[in-house]
């Protein structure tokens, strides 16, 4: 009963007195992280209201991000409003009523591992056509006209998690500028944040607005992956919990595994059936494995773990050693895990089309210092720059996407962590392993042929493989393969990514 | 005499004891805001030295804004090593000494108004051909081949100050990606930092390296504008001192004015004769005026103060109010100073080609709230995001450059702060004032015609004009126009830029 009172009140959230009432309610009974769906929804609302009372930050939160697993309580016509366009809060400021939106939003807190993967997509496909919109984003005819006059492709939806972080702060503007998908590809950005980051997320949306990118047609922000991943054709999963002080790698695997299990379920429920997923949050290989295991309706082949920054760094180090410009280095493979067991492959790499070992005679350097330099690059950068490498990581995500949407140059390949399911390299199946790939530019890829593997290389590949199999055992409870058993030998987190 | 002793000592500014000596000098005779030119210059040096003594912050100042006209002390062969290529520190890490490079930097503390602008370019044009280079950047034949095979344009040099800051961290990657100058324009980045930021600057260079941008052929970093601005065709002056606690706008004008006077002299001495300069560091209009007054050999027309972010924000707010997509708003002018006296012009602006006032009937909103929203946007963003708007500022710098290197669409125009030297709008001459401009895409511009100015608009333009004339009087000692006299009525710094 109280809660219904609250919902009515909060529809008039622009006036202060409901906050006062709700503040008292909250102080008396709020327990924000209850796991019971029904109860926590009330307490959550109250929890929010306290903050409304203290400032506009949480107004933004209530307006934009609170939400519910659609399949559980929302009536079908509610699905048609899963995202709040960029202009919502501006519409509010410019006097256009935002309140109808509020009424549609009910807030629940569900711990990630309580979410059940819906058996079928939660959203009837027909409802996506009549989405609610505001301001510029109502003029869809307008976009259609633009598509025609400017011979644009039709809009694609790109979901990004950890959207308020530094990597995203670089990446989002690259996506919006057309640098990634081309100057004829209009895009919608669907940004997933956390409660804590929601205000910052609004700031990001404001900056995207002020950038006037013609190709950026929609921006929505939220904290519920079941809403934010709605119909997305790309999911760039950057957000992950940083490692806390004294946290073991196993602990990091578990805490982030929870997040990626939930996001996998959400993708399975609401994303495009052919969504391409790039996992950046560490430990990214195993996070990607967890994610794809929780998304049975999406082809496992569509999931990637980002090892492109390692590839780029490896190319740069070879160029430096050989004294050539970096664009002369090709066929660079990063094998295995995005960790210190990763294997930058100098056996198959080429400089000006010639095998690296014929150009760089210093075999000792190749076998020891080279790999070390690639792995420690992030650490050196933090020492120099005081921050982790957000900009170049964003660039490597752009590279990873473009490698899938543009044809791979003849005779070359790129590295990406993909699901092993029948590979010619003798790598264990059913893990996410970085390997050399080629693409026709259709978003799909195939494994590269003509790859040599000698004993030295095989031995190092096996070490990374063993680590990934161990990580897999640590997260068995998240991949639906029984009880976890964790026996990670050592800490293999890359310097600068701790 | 004392002061000459001081100058000699401070040439070894990297050791602490001269500061101690200068500290005593200062305590006995420093009077920082003396109006007498000759005296104030000395007292200024002392004034600075006190701060040197208290921390590295002001060491930065001494390195950025102190330097020496090469023609006075450097031997010609020193000119041949004005820049530190991207690979220098890599070379260093791989055993090649970086120190000989550092030794080439002679740094003396000379108050800017003691430095004489050289009568001729300080660098014999022939010396630029035999520059020192490292790693990939020695293979210039390589670039020439690329230019031919890839039908690239020839390399342009772009200098950026404040290169270790957040705005630059976005901007540099946009420049390197080809987003600004196009996919056929190879570039060299010449990054100006401070002693304090030099390490971070190395970090930036490392990230640029790891990004493998094929168009980015050179990166050099340095702390001496006379080296870093060498032959640059674009100078993006982003670095400026933030406003200290309790610092008056007059104080900010003076402390940043010193920097921009110095950088103007450096551009005059070593930059391309047709360098285009965009001043971003605040207060940018008056900084731009100071800069151009100290660069008599460069056309005053080539200097710009950035008001493009204000223009973009204004367009966005009009779009929101009218409920159209932002790409439908055109002919947006920001008049005057980049401060709270700026005038976003809704009289001449158009939505879908129709005057704004015919589309937005709410005149009260246009006359009051609209301008306020544009001005307060930065402040709101800081509240939300916790940081100032680095990303969208970088985007607006990109827009400002592209507006000069691509033809302006028929009937439209853009805003930029330029030197007033015969304008049809009745604006006072000899200041830097933001006005509507058009470009043929040759890097040059002309003032827009068909601009209406009614009484309401004129009155507000006059207010901004009056402010700029007052700011100009405050910095007379830096523009060579006699003694400064400061009577700024109020603080007009934009929220979010304090």
Contacts between the chains, C-beta under 8 A, distances in Angstrom:
chain1	res1	chain2	res2	distance
A	57	B	384	7.7
A	60	B	384	7.8
A	87	B	320	5.8
A	90	B	317	8.0
A	90	B	320	4.4
A	91	B	320	7.0
A	93	B	320	7.9
A	93	B	373	7.7
A	94	B	320	5.3
A	94	B	321	5.1
A	96	B	323	7.7
A	135	B	319	7.7
A	135	B	320	5.9
A	135	B	323	5.5
A	136	B	319	6.2
A	136	B	320	7.8
A	136	B	323	7.1
A	136	B	324	6.1
A	136	B	325	3.9
A	136	B	326	6.7
A	138	B	323	7.4
A	139	B	323	8.0
A	139	B	324	6.9
A	139	B	325	6.1
A	142	B	324	7.9
A	142	B	325	6.0
A	169	B	391	6.0
A	170	B	170	6.9
A	170	B	173	7.0
A	170	B	391	7.9
A	173	B	170	7.0
A	173	B	391	5.5
A	173	B	394	8.0
A	173	B	395	6.6
A	174	B	177	7.7
A	177	B	174	7.7
A	177	B	179	5.9
A	179	B	177	5.9
A	179	B	179	6.0
A	199	B	384	5.1
A	199	B	385	7.6
A	200	B	384	6.6
A	200	B	385	5.2
A	200	B	386	6.4
A	202	B	384	5.1
A	202	B	385	7.9
A	203	B	381	5.4
A	203	B	384	3.6
A	203	B	385	2.8
A	203	B	386	7.6
A	203	B	387	7.9
A	204	B	385	7.0
A	206	B	377	7.5
A	206	B	380	7.3
A	206	B	381	5.7
A	206	B	384	6.7
A	206	B	385	7.7
A	207	B	381	6.8
A	207	B	385	7.5
A	207	B	389	5.6
A	207	B	391	5.1
A	207	B	392	4.1
A	208	B	392	7.8
A	209	B	316	5.3
A	209	B	326	7.5
A	210	B	309	7.1
A	210	B	312	5.2
A	210	B	313	5.1
A	210	B	316	5.5
A	210	B	377	6.9
A	210	B	389	7.2
A	210	B	392	4.4
A	210	B	395	7.7
A	210	B	396	7.9
A	211	B	312	6.9
A	211	B	391	7.5
A	211	B	392	5.3
A	211	B	395	4.3
A	211	B	396	7.9
A	212	B	312	5.3
A	212	B	315	6.2
A	212	B	316	6.6
A	212	B	326	5.0
A	212	B	327	6.9
A	212	B	399	7.9
A	214	B	327	4.7
A	217	B	325	7.7
A	309	B	210	7.0
A	312	B	210	5.2
A	312	B	211	6.9
A	312	B	212	5.3
A	313	B	210	5.1
A	315	B	212	6.1
A	316	B	209	5.2
A	316	B	210	5.5
A	316	B	212	6.6
A	319	B	135	7.7
A	319	B	136	6.1
A	320	B	87	6.2
A	320	B	90	5.2
A	320	B	94	7.2
A	320	B	135	5.6
A	320	B	136	7.5
A	321	B	94	7.7
A	323	B	135	5.9
A	323	B	136	7.1
A	323	B	138	7.3
A	323	B	139	7.6
A	324	B	136	6.3
A	324	B	139	6.8
A	324	B	142	7.7
A	325	B	136	4.0
A	325	B	139	6.2
A	325	B	142	5.8
A	325	B	143	8.0
A	325	B	217	7.7
A	326	B	136	6.7
A	326	B	209	7.5
A	326	B	212	4.9
A	327	B	212	6.9
A	327	B	214	4.7
A	377	B	206	7.5
A	377	B	210	6.9
A	380	B	206	7.3
A	381	B	203	5.4
A	381	B	206	5.8
A	381	B	207	6.9
A	384	B	199	5.0
A	384	B	200	6.6
A	384	B	202	5.0
A	384	B	203	3.7
A	384	B	206	6.7
A	385	B	199	7.5
A	385	B	200	5.2
A	385	B	202	7.8
A	385	B	203	2.7
A	385	B	204	6.9
A	385	B	206	7.7
A	385	B	207	7.6
A	386	B	200	6.4
A	386	B	203	7.6
A	387	B	203	7.9
A	389	B	207	5.6
A	389	B	210	7.2
A	391	B	169	6.0
A	391	B	170	7.9
A	391	B	173	5.5
A	391	B	207	5.1
A	391	B	211	7.5
A	392	B	207	4.1
A	392	B	208	7.8
A	392	B	210	4.3
A	392	B	211	5.3
A	394	B	173	8.0
A	395	B	173	6.6
A	395	B	210	7.6
A	395	B	211	4.2
A	396	B	210	7.9
A	396	B	211	7.9
A	399	B	212	7.9
